[in-house]
Amino acid sequence: MKQTTLCYIDDGERYLMLHRVKKQNDASHGKWIGVGGKCEADESPDECMLREVKEETGLSVTQWRYRGIVTFISDTWPNEYMHLFTATAWNGEPDMSIDDEGTLAWIAKRDLPVADGVGDPTIALWEGDKLFLRLLLDEQQPFFSMKLVYVHDELTQATLYGAQNI
């Protein structure tokens, strides 16, 4: 199974996120996601996250937390283990034009549409991302394991810790 990382750069009130709009054949086209990508051979999730953040934003992360792992199962896209991180300290300023996959922007946490009737509905997120973002927004949330199953683009199953349907 493919291994990927996703990092949400956190300045306290906002996350630095990527609006995936530059590639047409992109599973996440039009969606807002964290910064990350595929792990290279012999690369740990931490090393991958640090490299991907540097490549996509120009930032050198100096303080981060490994927050959880998400198992993605899809009938359309390759299955993957996605390692989730938040970063709260870094060197440099984000280069908002560096990424060839989309456009970077700071998104206020309060604007994320992670619950019904809350947030900005124009910020398009995967349904599964809404679930794990709720957990990331809770700083007291311990490390978690989540499984998301998609049929085409529809979330059909979501479990937390292997059993609890969420």
N, C-alpha and C positions, 0 to 999 in steps of 0.2 A: 504494500500500500504506500502511496505517496505520502511524504512528510512535508508539512508546510508550517510557517509561522505567521502570526498576525499580531501586531503591536499597536496599542492605542497610546500615543504620546499625550500625556496628561499634564496640563498646566494648572490644575486645580478646578477650574470652571469649564474647561473645554478639552476636547480631544482633537488632535490633528488627524484628519481623515482624508481618504482618497476617493474622489468621485470618478468612477471608472467610465470614462467617456471616449477614450481615444482609439480603442481597438474594437472593430465590429464583431469579430468572432470571439467574444469574451463572455464567459458564463455570467460574469458580474456586471455586464454592460448596463450603465445607468444607475448602478447601486453605489452607495457610500459604504466604504469598508475601512478597516485599519490598514496599516502599512505592513507589507510582508511579502513572502514568496516561498519558493521551493527550497528545501534543504539540499545542499550539494553533498557529494560523497564524503564520508568521514566527518561531516559537520554536525555538531550538537545543535539542539534547538536554540540555545542561547547564542551560539556563534552565528547561526543563520539569521536570527532576529537582528543582531547587531549589524551584520553585513547589509541586510536588506534595508534597514532603516537608513543607514549611511548612503546606500545607493539611491534610494527613493526620495530622501529628504535633505541630504547633506549633513544631518545631525549625527554626532557621536554620543550615543547613550551612555551615561555614567551610573545611573541608578534605575533598576528595573525589578519587576516582580513577575515570576512565572505564575500565572493565575489559574490555568486550567488546560485541559485537553478536550478537543471535540473530535469525535469520530463522524465523518461525513460519509453517508452511503447514498449513491445516486444511480438511477437507471440511465442517465444521460452523460454524466461526467465521471472521470476517474475517482474512485474512492480515496479518502485521505484521512490522515491524522493531522489535525491542525492544533499547534501549540500556541496558546494565547498568553500575551504579555501586556502589562502596562508599564510605561516608563515615566518617571517623575523628575528626572534630572538628565541634562545633556549639555554638550558643548556646541556652540554655534547657533545660528539662526536658520530656520527652515528655508530652503530654496524652493519656493512655491512653483517653479517652472521646470524642475529637474526631471520629473517622472514622465516616461513615454506612454504610460497606461492610463493616465487620467490627470485630474487637477487636484492639488492639495488645498485644503481649507481648514481653518479652525471652526469646529462645530460646538456650540454651547451644549453641555450635557443636558440641560433642561429642555433643549429643543429636540433631543433624540426621541423618535416616536416608538418607545419601547413598551408602552401600555396603551390600552384603548382610550382614546380621547385625550391623550397627553402627548405633547411634543408637536413638532412641525410635520404635517403629513406630506410635505413636498420633499422631505429627506427620505429617499427610497432606500430601504434596508431589506435584506433577506429576512424572512420570518424567523428563521433560526438564529440570526444575528441579534434580533430583538431579545430573544431569550437569554443568550449569554451576555449581552450588554447589560441586562438587568443585574446579573451577578457581578460583572465588572464594576458597575456603579456603586455597589455595596463594598466599601473598603474593608469591612469586617468579614466578608465572605471568604471562607477557606478555599484552598485549591479544590477544583471540581472536575468531574468527568461527565461529559454530556455526549449523547449520541443523537444525531439528526439524520432522518431518512427523507430523501426527496424523490418524488416521481415527477419527472420533467422539472418544472420550477415550483411545484407545490410541496410544502412540508407535510408529510403524512404521519410522521412519528417523531417524538422528541422525548428522550428519557434523561434523567439526571441520576447519577450514581447507579446506573444499570437497571433500575426497576421503576422508579417513580415517573409516571407519565406527567409531563408538564405542558 
